[in-house]
Amino acid sequence: MNNNDVLATRAGHLGHLVLNRPAAMNALNHGMVVAVAAALDAWENDDGVATVLISGAGERGLCAGGDIVTIYHDARTGGNESEQFWRDEYHLNARIARYPKPVVTLMDGVVLGGGVGISAHASHRIVTERSRVGMPETGIGFVPDVGGTYLLSRAPGELGTHAALTAALVSGADAIAMGLASHYVDSTHLATLVGELSERTAASVVGRYGQVPPESALMSQRPWIDEAYAADDVRTILDRLAGVDDPAAQAAAGTIAAKSPTAVTITLAALRRARALPSLEAVLDQELRVSLRALHWPDFAEGIRAQLVDKDRNPAWHPATLAQVPAALVEETFEGLGARELGLADARNGSVEAQ
């Protein structure tokens, strides 16, 4: 990692972490994950820090996700570095969710994938009129992770299923409606808000600048979204979408049909299983199982090639249709990892019992 990839500063009783790779839209690399975790460790027992703030450098957004191209090259040589990256990243996601001090995240601009993981589990999650939030994994032959299946499976109705399968980017208002964010603030107030966090409590500052968000477009579409996406089979969902007399439903069907058949099949299964799991930690444990299996799918390498390496936007998925995705693959993807399990749920349960 470049030593400047994460900037850690102190002002008053605020600890401020800035993701600082603006040329890469602050995409997370392994070193950045380690640096953020180290800062949280250092500030947890520091009485001089009352609030932690996470923001992104530049004008385009908080974070465009994990450094997928690096993962692509690592996957072609075994994937060992990617596994350790995910382990540390998922530990960080859980750490942010359970952090004993307020964590404020500025989800301004683009917030994708790993950017959702580093922000949407915080105590105070601020979106603006410029926010575009999403889990775009199915478009690259992958499955939402970083606690994404936990968040999306608990969104109202089937809004999370719709967002996950289509890989759609949602507005700040939609993000609040879905539970991905907690407060809506006009972007012109962010600099003042940050300044006041150094002197006042997070709750008072965010409460002062928070405002009623605009109407959520997704919430207005819930009737057909809930009906179509209630099925536990992607082909049934597509059939139901085809029968909805709404251009948005037709567009969603076309979007899903163009995604990796393997990825959308496993994503739906992951969401249904996540909905039944008791905690974020248990879902993160499941997500590592899925991620490590997906790392070796032909569609993961092909999706990254088509979207980010060659950029021809023309992936050749294998298998090419939903009907060809083996049922056995779904079960195998969720099988335990034995000694390689992430173990966050067991650690959390042990901590709770010790208290």
N, C-alpha and C positions, 0 to 999 in steps of 0.2 A: 504494500500500500504506500502511496505517496503520503508523507506525514501530514499533508494539508487536506487530505480527503475528508476528514472530519475535523471541524474547528470547535474546540471546547473553550468557552469563556465564562467568566463570572461577572455579574453586575448586581450589586446589592445582595439580596438573598436568592437570586436567580442563577441557575446553572443552564447555560445555553449551548446546545449542540447543533451545529450547522453541517448538513450533508453538502460537501463542497466539491462536486464534480459537475459543474454546470454544463460543460461541453457534452457530457454524457447524460444530461438530465438527471444528474445525481444518482445514477444507477449504482446499486449496492454491490461492492465486492467484499470478499471475506475479511479483509483488513478493516473495512469500515464497520462491519458487524462487531468485530472484536473491540474496536475503539469505543463504540457506543456502549457496549456492555461494561467495559472497564470504567468509563466515566460514571455510569449508573452505580457501579460498585463503590467507587470513591465517594460519591455524593450521598449515598444512602445514610451513612452515619456521620455526615458532616453537618453539624448544627447550623452552619452558616448558609446552607442551601435549603430553602423551603420549597422551591418549585423547580422542575426541570422543563425546559422548552426544547422541542425538536422542530427545526425548520430546514428549508432547502435553499441553496445559493442560486442566484440567477432569477430570471423572470418566468421560466417555463413551468416550474412546478416543484413540488416537494421531492418526488422520486419516481422515476419511470420503471422501477422494479429491480430485480436482480440482474447481474451482469451475465445475461443469457449467452452471449457469444463465447465468453470464457467457459461456461458450462458445456457448450456445444463442443468445443475443442477438447475439453477434459473427458467428455463422454467417449470420444473416439480413442482414448488411451486408457480406458478402464474406469474412470469416474470417481477415483478415490478423493480427489480434491473437492469435487462437488458434494460428496457425502458429508465431509467435515464442514463445509460451508453451510449446508442445510441443517446439520445438527446444531451448530452454533447460532444460526439464524432463528431456528424454532425455539431454542432456549431463550433467546432475546425477546421474541414475541411474547412468550409466557412471562418473562421478567417484567416487561413493560405493563402487562395486564395486572400483575400482582404488586407493583412497586408501591412502597408505603408512603411515598410523597406524591403530590399531584404532578402528573405529566401532561403538559399541554403540547399538542401537535398542530402545526399550521398546514392543513391539507389544501393549500392554495394551488391553483393550476393543476397540472397532471399528477395523479397519484395512482400508480398501477402496481399490481402484483406485490412484490416485496415492499413497495412504498406503503401499501395498505397494511402490511404486516407490522411495519414500524410505527404506524400512526393510529390505526383504527382500534387498537386494543388499549389506548391511553385513556386517562380519566376525563380529559377535556380535549375534544377533537373538533377543531374549527375548520369549517368549509366557507367558501366565498362564492360570489357570482362567477368566478373564473374556474372553479373546481371541476375537474373531470376525473371521476374515480372509477376504477374498474379492475376486474380480474381477467386479463385477456388470454389466459393459458390455453384454452381449447383451440385458439387460432394457430398455436405452434405445436399442437400435438401433445399437450401437457394437461395437467389437472390443477385447479386452484389449490394453493398451499398457504403457508405462513398464517394459519388460522383462518384462511378465507372460507373454507367449507364450514367452519364453526359459525362465522358471522352470517354467511349467506343462508345457511340452513335455518337460522333463527330470525330471518327477516319476515315481515308480515306476509301471510299467505304463501304464494309461490314466487314472490318478487325475486328472491335470491336464486331460485332455480332458473328463472328467465335470464337474469344477469349472468349467471355462470355459464349456461349453455351457449348463449349468444356472444359472450365476451364483450358485452356492451359497456361503453363508458357512460356513467350517469352523472347528472348535475349535482351540485351541492345540496339542493332541496331534496332530490331523490336520495342522496346518501343519508341525510337525516331521517327521512321516512323509512329507510331500510335498516336503520340502526348502525350504519357505518360511521356516522359522525354525530356529534352532540350539539354543536352550536353553529349558527350562521352569522357571519360578520362581514360587513362590507370591506372589500380589500383595501380601501383608502384608510381604514382605521387600524390596519395591522401594525404599522410602525409605532403608533402611539400605544397600542395594546402591549406590545413587547416592552416598551419602555416602562410602563406601569407595573409589569410583572416583577420588576426588580425591587419594588417597594411595597406592593400590596399582595394580598392572597390571590391565588389563581381563581378561586370561586368568585371573588368580588370583581376582579378585572374582567373575566370572561362574561360574567353576568351583566356587567355594565355595557359592554359593547355588543353582546348578543342581541339579535333581533329575530322577529318572526320570519321564517324563510318563505320564499315564494311557494306557490302551489306545486306539488310534485306531479310531474306528468305521469310517472309510473303508477302512482296511487290512483290516478283517474282511470288507468287501464286495468286495474286489478280484477274486475269481473271476468274478462276473458283470459287474463294471465292465470288466475287461480284455477279456472276451469280446465284450461288446456294443459297446464304443467302439473296438475295433480297426479297424472299417470306416473307409473314407475318404470316406464319403457319409453325410450326416445322415439321409436317409430310411432307409438300411440300419440305421443305429444305432437309430432309433426302432422299426423292425421287430424288431430283436433284443431291445430292452428290453421290448417288448410280449410277447415269448415267455418272459421270465424270471419264475419263480414266486416273486417277492419284492415286497412292497408298496413298498419303496424304489425298485426299478427301475420300477414302474408310475408312481410319483410323479415320477421323473426324466423319464420319457417325456412326461408331461403338462406338466411345467415347460418342457421344451425346445420342445414344440409351441406353447406360448404366446408364445415369444420371437420376435423379428424373424427371419423366414426368411432375409433377406439377411445379417443379422448372424451367425447361427449357421453359415451356409454359409461365409462368409468367415473366421470364427473357426476353424473346423475346418481350412480350407486354410492359415491362418496358422500354426497349431500344427504341422502336418505340415511346412511349409517351415522353420519355426524349428528343428525337431528336426534338420534336415540342415545348418543353418548353423553355422559354427565358433566363434562367440563372441557374447557379449552385445552387443557393438558392432554386429555384422552384423545381429542381430535388431532392435536399436533402429533401424537404418537402414531395415529392412523395415517396422517399425511406423510410421515417419513416412509412408512411402508410403501405407500403409493408412489412417492417421488422416486425412490430407489428402483422400483420396477419400471416406472415410466422412463427413466434415464436410458434404458436399453431398448425401448420401443423404436422401431424404424420411423414411426411418425414424429417422434420428438426431434430427431436429427433432421428429418425432412422439413418439418415445420420451421425450424430455426433457419435452415438453409434458404427456404423460399422467402421468408419474411425479413431476415436480418443479414444473411451472408450474400447470397446471389441477388436477393431482392426481386425475383421475378414474379412473386406473389402467385405462383402456380404450383402448389404442393401436390405431389403424387402420393396420396394416402394409401397405406397398405395395412389391413385390407381396405378396399375402396368403398364398401357399403356397410351399413349398420347390420344387415342380415349376416354378413360374413364375420362379424366380431365373435370369437368363440366364447360361449358361456363360461367355459373353464378359465379363461383369461381373467374374467371378473373376479372369480373366487381366489385365484392365485395372487392377484394383485393385492388383496387385503390380508393375506396370510402373515402370521407373525414372523419377526426377524430373529427370534431366538436371542442369542447373546448380543446382537446388534440393535436390539430395540432401543428407542430413544429414552423410554422410562420416565417421562415427565409426570404421568399420572400417578405412578407408584411413589415418586418422590413427593408429589403434592399431598397424596393421601397420608404418607408417613409424617410429613410436616404438620398436617392438620391434627393427626392423632397425638403427636408429641405435645401440641398445645393444650 
